[in-house]
Each structure stands twice: as C-alpha cells, then as structure tokens.
C-alpha cells in the first residue's frame, strides 16, 4: 500500500531534479567564469602589462643615450642603468606569461631584439668604446623592432581577451535561456503538481466538507465516494463507518426521543395542575386536561383572566422565574361560579423562535388556603380563649407570690415561682401565636413612615443594650450616615432586629461582640446582626424561619416563633430575611428591605403588633 506521503514525494521528484540540474549548471558556469578570469589575469593581462612596461623602459634608455650625446653623461648613464633592470624584469614576466607556441615565438623574437638593444646601449656607457657611424641607426631600429614586437604581443593579448569575453556572453546567454526554460518547465510542473494534488487532496477534502454540511443539516444517508489505499482512502472508510454509527445512534435517539416525548405528554396531560405553554407571540399552543377544564369555565369564555395574562407578559419580558411559595401569593380566580385559589409557577423556555416560550402552571391550592385560614382562625380562637384564664391564673400566682393571703413556706414559695414562670412562658407563646395569626390573616395595618436606617439600628441597640451588658458582650453599630431613607413601619421592623439581637445574645460567648450593620445594595438596604457563636449547621439554615423550629444543639428557651414572625414582617414590607453561617465562626441574620415600599403589593401589610421571641 503506497502512502500518500510517498506519492507526494514522487510527484515533486521531477521538479526537484530540474531545480538541482539548474543549480549544478549554475555552479559549473560560475566555476568556468572564475577560472577564465584568473587565466586572463595571469596570462593576457599580465603579458600586456609586462610588454607595456618593457617598451616604456626601452624608450627611457634611448632618452638616456641622447643625454650622453648631449654632454650629460652621468645623468644619461643613471637613466640607462635604472631602466635596464626594469627591461630585464618585464622580459622575465613576459617569458613566464607565454604559454602557447605563438606567444613563445613572439616572446623569443622580442627577447632577441631586447638583447640587441641592450648591447647597443651598453656600448655608449664604455668611454673607451668607439662608436660606429651606424650606431644611432642600429639603436633606433632595435627600439623600433621592440615596439613592433611588443605591439604584436599586446594585439594578440587583446584579441584573446575579446574572444574570452565573447565566450562569456555566449555562455551567459545560454545560461539565461536555460534558466528561462527551467522556470517555464518548473511552472508547468507546478501546475501539473497542483492539479494532481488538488485531484488527490483538495477534491476529497471538498467532498468531505460537502458531506459534513449535509450531516449538519441532518442527512445521515450520504456517503463519501473515495476509493484508494492511501491515508485519504482510510479516512473515507472511517468517515463512512462513522456515518453508519451515527445513523444507528440517530435511530436509537429518535426512538428514545419519541418515547420520552410520549411520556412527557402523558405526564403533562395527567398533571393535577393546569399546564399552559405560550409561544413567542403569546399564543396558547399546549394545554392539559386541567387547563382545558379551566378554559371551559363560563368566566373564561372571553379569554384568560387579566391576572394570568399579566404574569405571562411579565415573564415573557424578563425571562425570570416567577414561583411564589406562600399561599398568600395565590391568585384568586373565579371558575364555574366558585372562588378558587391558584398558586402560579411561570418560567421562560429558551430555544429558537419556534420552540421558545412561556410555561405557566396553576396549582389549585383552594383547600390548602381554606385549611390555612381555618387553622389560623382556630389558633386565634383557642389562643384567645386560653389567654383569659391563663391571665387570671397568672394574676393569682403573682398575688400568692407576694404573700397577700398569708405567709408561704419555702416549698410553697418555690412551687408558686415555678408555676408563675410556666404561666409566663405559656402566655408569651399564646401571644406569639396570636400575633402570627394576625400577621398571616392581616387584621390590622402597618404604620407607614419614612425613616433613616441608622435610627432603626440605634433604637434596636438601645432596647437590647441592658441584655447585652448582662451577658458581658459588646454591641457594635456599623452604618454610614449617607444611607438613604427608607419607607416602612419602624416599630415592627425594630421587632425583627431585636429578635435577631436576642438570639445572638443567647449563642454568643462572653467577651465577644455583636455587630449591628446596615448597607445599601442598589435600591435596597441590608440590615444584619452578626454574632461569633458556634454557627448553624447547613441542614438547619433553611429551616430556622419555620414555625416552632429550634436548633437541636442549642439549648435555648422559647417556642420557636420569633423568626417566623420576623419573616412575616419582612415579607409584609416586600422584603426578605435570611441566614448565613459558618460552623465555629458565627452567624449573620439579615433583613433586606426596598427603599420604597408598596404597601398594597402584599396582603400581609395588614397585621397586628407581634411580640416575637424565639
């Protein structure tokens, strides 16, 4: 099996060979040019320079002879001696530069003429030597012969240089044409390689891309039609195998989705709560039997009640969950000539435009609401009926403890004190039950005022300061004077903070501090009471505001109603309460209130004065 890499190597081999051949030819041509230039420099140019220097020296010796003839013997002799050495040196260079037979023959004739000329010049240097009448003619003829032979050698050298440069031009032109041909051949090979590579690589990749787009559109029946034994062929086989597995998985997934959808439809259809699904255009498209029962009511024949439509629009715009858990937040709707209470759960479903919308579920809590009202009425009646005799008994015990009807012994005094404490505790519990019942039923109104958060902190601290000091604790207030004013009933809100502080006193070790803090959070103010007690376990933090709940590990007195009353007061102000704690480091009980309070937005705005104690 031939690998794709090997095929690519063989495809590029002709181009590599062509480039290597051009490179080798360029190296050989460069070597030839360099060696030829060196030969020119060593032979022809050196020979030309030597002959030129030799002729110049011969002419200078003639000038020296003329000086002697003119009476300047010493000066002429010096010129002759100096140039005679130059003549010998340049003649040696010329003889060394002559490499071929023609050059050697011309050089030999030149050497003979030089020797003749030198002998004639030396005759003039010997004062005893007689100078024949033909001396000047012979000397000038020898000098002329040297000039002619030198000119012939120089002319030959110039012709050799010209021939060499002509050869340079021919070889350079040949190299240029070879390079041009090689470039065109390389381009042609590159085009052929590009076509082959695109045929072997790009075309399969394009096919893979096209098939992947089809798969992305949901077409799992397509296949890649590429058959080869190379890597792309194996990739095509793996791709088709993957498609087979995707098809099988899709069939299984479709079956599971169908089954799940049928199950969900059955669940929704049989839900005991009314189920409504609105699309993006607020059109009702899915309902169950309970919802159909509501829509068939005569009161709903003209459409959904405005309260329901308002909730749908609110969640449609905000995309936020609306799921109240208090019975007081239930919608009061008329169905089949009956007043019924429905607790709504509304949320937004994300998705594309065809699948997103709003889900609304209306849970019929009429029985729970009536039961709650009955319970509150029963608690109020029983508490009220118990309060009168217990108050009378408490008064009698106080009179006995003051020994208004005679002296008591120690045992009688202890029994009376125990009974008095038990009655006080029972009366507090009954008072708390009455207060909680009135809060939940809304039997009186809150006193709406505008006040500064620091005033609420100061009043709460003042009321609990004695208890703090008796417990050997320190109460610290942390609040900025720049906090904005808030609206609410300061008296009842003070009850919340004093309840938080009272609970903190019970769990704080001696010598520690309790922090009373207020801070702004956007359009709200957060009031906190922070202690350094043992903390609250995570499993109890969400239950501390429930009625009658007491943390098992904490041996504190009380009926467990104080935090429940605090929560109801905060809810009546459109606020909330909470607890944050860390084991071994302490707890923070907080109340968050809006700066502006809408007293009509919560039914618990009508309430009585509680006496919260945990």
Buried (B, 14 or more C-beta within 10 A) or exposed (E): EEEBEEBBEEBBEBBEEBBEEBEEBBEEBEEEBEEBEEBBEEBBBBBBBBBBBBBBBBBBBBEBBBBBBEEBBEEBBEBBEEBBEBBEBBBEBBBBBBEEEEBEEBBEBBBBBBEBBBEBBEBBBEEEEEEEEEBBEBBBBBBEBBBBBBEBBBEBBEEBBEEBEEEBEEBEEEBEEBEEEBEEBBEEBEEEBEEEBEEBEEEBEEBBEEBEEBBEEEEBEBEBEBEBEBEBBEBBBEBBEEBEEEEEEEEEEEEEEEEEEEEEEEEBBEBEBBBBBBBBEEEBEBBBEBBEBBBEBEEBEEEBBEEBBEBBEEBBEEEEEBEEEBBBBBBEBEBEEEEBBBBBBBBBEEEEEEEBBBBBBBBBBBEBBEEBEEEBEEBBEBBEEBBEEBEEBBEBBBEBBEEEEEEBEEEBBEBBBEBBEEBBBBBBBBBBBBBBBBBBBBBEEBEEEEBBBBEBBBBBBEBBEEBBEEBEBEBEEEBEEEBEEBBBBBEBBBBBBBBBBBBBBBBBEEEBBBBBBBBBEEEBBBBBBBBBBBBBEEEBBEEBBEBEBBBEEBEEEBBBBBBBBBBBBBBBBBBBBBBBBEEEEBBBBBBBBBBEBEBEEBBBBBBBBBBBBB
